[in-house]
Amino acid sequence: QNFLNAGLGGHNYCRNPDGRESRPWCYTTDPHARWEFCDVPDAFSACLQNEVPHAVQIQAAIPCYIDGPTPSGPLVKFKEECGETGDNSTYGSICSRACCNAAEQAAMRCPTDPTYRDQYAQYVMDVQWTMLQHECTTCRVYQQFFDNAHVMGSIGGPAVVSFVGTTGFKVLLVAACIILVLLLAIVCVLVRFIYARKNYNLQTADVEGGVSDSDEDEFE
């Protein structure tokens, strides 16, 4: 009844009229869960055709981050619901349904935002590894990451997967990058030295050849 002109039709099926959720939902009779997502293969497959453009328009109108005295937007909500990551994280926040819902909302709007997509990508990485550390891998928006991590775990064991998400691993990764840069610099210096040495030898040979020619002329 809040969306009389949204073209919802005369049915009471799962829907997403305001576009705030990632897929259709409905209210439940469970006193502990006011609403839940509907298990449908396609986000709008059960909706009328005229519902889709309306929801898409609303989604497109909401930016990733809305600046102001009190910042808002999907990115802000994402960080509020999931909270701290890594060693400072809490199971209740990072593994909550609210965190996963906010992650899905941010995933629809932030990856293409030219201003905040890097900040979003970094936080997503931290959230994914933190969820993996807490062994809560039911958030569908990160299912591909969890599947890949599962393969990694089957090869190296859970200890490897757990270590990859720690601060120690990030420090080692930065150190490896620094070492790689130093090695490249050393290679460049060696190449320049070899090139300079080669030119010096050629110039020396030319000078010695010129001296020999002069001696022969004087002898004649």
Contacts in CASP RR format, 6 or more apart in sequence:
PFRMAT RR
TARGET T0000
AUTHOR 0000-0000-0000
METHOD contacts of the structure
MODEL  1
QNFLNAGLGGHNYCRNPDGRESRPWCYTTDPHARWEFCDVPDAFSACLQN
EVPHAVQIQAAIPCYIDGPTPSGPLVKFKEECGETGDNSTYGSICSRACC
NAAEQAAMRCPTDPTYRDQYAQYVMDVQWTMLQHECTTCRVYQQFFDNAH
VMGSIGGPAVVSFVGTTGFKVLLVAACIILVLLLAIVCVLVRFIYARKNY
NLQTADVEGGVSDSDEDEFE
2 17 0 8 1.000
3 17 0 8 1.000
3 18 0 8 1.000
6 17 0 8 1.000
6 18 0 8 1.000
6 51 0 8 1.000
6 54 0 8 1.000
7 48 0 8 1.000
7 50 0 8 1.000
7 51 0 8 1.000
7 54 0 8 1.000
8 15 0 8 1.000
8 17 0 8 1.000
8 48 0 8 1.000
8 51 0 8 1.000
9 48 0 8 1.000
9 51 0 8 1.000
13 24 0 8 1.000
13 26 0 8 1.000
13 46 0 8 1.000
13 47 0 8 1.000
14 24 0 8 1.000
14 25 0 8 1.000
14 26 0 8 1.000
14 38 0 8 1.000
14 40 0 8 1.000
14 46 0 8 1.000
15 24 0 8 1.000
15 25 0 8 1.000
15 26 0 8 1.000
15 46 0 8 1.000
15 47 0 8 1.000
15 51 0 8 1.000
16 23 0 8 1.000
16 24 0 8 1.000
16 25 0 8 1.000
16 43 0 8 1.000
16 44 0 8 1.000
16 47 0 8 1.000
16 55 0 8 1.000
17 51 0 8 1.000
17 54 0 8 1.000
17 55 0 8 1.000
18 55 0 8 1.000
18 58 0 8 1.000
19 55 0 8 1.000
19 58 0 8 1.000
19 59 0 8 1.000
20 58 0 8 1.000
20 105 0 8 1.000
21 37 0 8 1.000
21 101 0 8 1.000
21 104 0 8 1.000
21 105 0 8 1.000
22 37 0 8 1.000
22 43 0 8 1.000
22 101 0 8 1.000
22 104 0 8 1.000
22 105 0 8 1.000
22 107 0 8 1.000
22 108 0 8 1.000
22 141 0 8 1.000
23 37 0 8 1.000
23 38 0 8 1.000
23 40 0 8 1.000
23 43 0 8 1.000
24 37 0 8 1.000
24 38 0 8 1.000
24 40 0 8 1.000
24 43 0 8 1.000
24 44 0 8 1.000
24 46 0 8 1.000
24 47 0 8 1.000
25 35 0 8 1.000
25 36 0 8 1.000
25 37 0 8 1.000
25 38 0 8 1.000
26 35 0 8 1.000
26 36 0 8 1.000
26 38 0 8 1.000
27 34 0 8 1.000
27 35 0 8 1.000
28 34 0 8 1.000
28 35 0 8 1.000
28 36 0 8 1.000
38 46 0 8 1.000
40 46 0 8 1.000
44 51 0 8 1.000
44 52 0 8 1.000
44 55 0 8 1.000
59 108 0 8 1.000
59 109 0 8 1.000
62 73 0 8 1.000
62 74 0 8 1.000
62 109 0 8 1.000
63 73 0 8 1.000
63 109 0 8 1.000
63 113 0 8 1.000
64 73 0 8 1.000
64 74 0 8 1.000
64 75 0 8 1.000
64 106 0 8 1.000
64 109 0 8 1.000
64 110 0 8 1.000
64 113 0 8 1.000
64 115 0 8 1.000
64 116 0 8 1.000
64 117 0 8 1.000
64 120 0 8 1.000
65 71 0 8 1.000
65 73 0 8 1.000
65 74 0 8 1.000
65 75 0 8 1.000
65 76 0 8 1.000
65 110 0 8 1.000
65 113 0 8 1.000
65 115 0 8 1.000
65 116 0 8 1.000
66 72 0 8 1.000
66 73 0 8 1.000
66 76 0 8 1.000
74 102 0 8 1.000
74 105 0 8 1.000
74 106 0 8 1.000
74 108 0 8 1.000
74 109 0 8 1.000
74 110 0 8 1.000
75 106 0 8 1.000
75 110 0 8 1.000
75 116 0 8 1.000
75 119 0 8 1.000
75 120 0 8 1.000
75 123 0 8 1.000
77 102 0 8 1.000
77 105 0 8 1.000
77 106 0 8 1.000
78 99 0 8 1.000
78 102 0 8 1.000
78 103 0 8 1.000
78 105 0 8 1.000
78 106 0 8 1.000
78 110 0 8 1.000
78 120 0 8 1.000
78 123 0 8 1.000
79 123 0 8 1.000
80 102 0 8 1.000
81 93 0 8 1.000
81 96 0 8 1.000
81 98 0 8 1.000
81 99 0 8 1.000
81 101 0 8 1.000
81 102 0 8 1.000
82 93 0 8 1.000
82 94 0 8 1.000
82 96 0 8 1.000
82 99 0 8 1.000
82 102 0 8 1.000
82 103 0 8 1.000
82 127 0 8 1.000
83 89 0 8 1.000
83 90 0 8 1.000
83 93 0 8 1.000
83 94 0 8 1.000
83 99 0 8 1.000
84 90 0 8 1.000
84 93 0 8 1.000
85 94 0 8 1.000
85 123 0 8 1.000
85 126 0 8 1.000
85 127 0 8 1.000
85 129 0 8 1.000
85 130 0 8 1.000
86 126 0 8 1.000
86 129 0 8 1.000
86 130 0 8 1.000
86 133 0 8 1.000
86 165 0 8 1.000
86 166 0 8 1.000
86 167 0 8 1.000
87 166 0 8 1.000
87 167 0 8 1.000
89 130 0 8 1.000
89 133 0 8 1.000
89 134 0 8 1.000
91 134 0 8 1.000
91 136 0 8 1.000
93 99 0 8 1.000
94 127 0 8 1.000
94 130 0 8 1.000
94 131 0 8 1.000
94 134 0 8 1.000
94 136 0 8 1.000
95 131 0 8 1.000
95 134 0 8 1.000
95 136 0 8 1.000
99 127 0 8 1.000
99 139 0 8 1.000
100 138 0 8 1.000
100 139 0 8 1.000
100 140 0 8 1.000
100 141 0 8 1.000
103 124 0 8 1.000
103 127 0 8 1.000
103 139 0 8 1.000
103 141 0 8 1.000
103 142 0 8 1.000
104 139 0 8 1.000
104 140 0 8 1.000
104 141 0 8 1.000
106 120 0 8 1.000
106 124 0 8 1.000
107 124 0 8 1.000
107 141 0 8 1.000
110 116 0 8 1.000
110 117 0 8 1.000
110 120 0 8 1.000
111 117 0 8 1.000
111 120 0 8 1.000
111 121 0 8 1.000
113 120 0 8 1.000
124 142 0 8 1.000
127 142 0 8 1.000
128 142 0 8 1.000
128 145 0 8 1.000
128 146 0 8 1.000
129 164 0 8 1.000
129 165 0 8 1.000
130 165 0 8 1.000
131 137 0 8 1.000
131 139 0 8 1.000
131 142 0 8 1.000
131 146 0 8 1.000
132 146 0 8 1.000
132 149 0 8 1.000
132 161 0 8 1.000
132 162 0 8 1.000
132 165 0 8 1.000
133 162 0 8 1.000
133 165 0 8 1.000
137 146 0 8 1.000
137 149 0 8 1.000
149 161 0 8 1.000
152 160 0 8 1.000
152 161 0 8 1.000
152 164 0 8 1.000
153 160 0 8 1.000
153 161 0 8 1.000
163 169 0 8 1.000
END
